[in-house]
């Protein structure tokens, strides 16, 4: 019977457990911010999904700004011609 205790493996397991607990807490916090229960149950709270959603929101904002600039340009060219 061997009583070898590997401190590095113990620390790695402990860190892994702490990361998992923090990840679960973050997901639960984000989940509770959505008031509608149906949306709350269907939402994906992984880092990848949140990053994708943020990218889509940023692209939509940029396209909206470009659309506004185009409308301003269109009106300016029609007014001065």
Buried (B, 14 or more C-beta within 10 A) or exposed (E): EEEEEEEEEEEEEEEEEEEEEEEEEEBEEEEEEBEEEEEBEEBEBEEEEBEEEEEEEEEEEEEEEEEEEEEEEEEEEEEEE
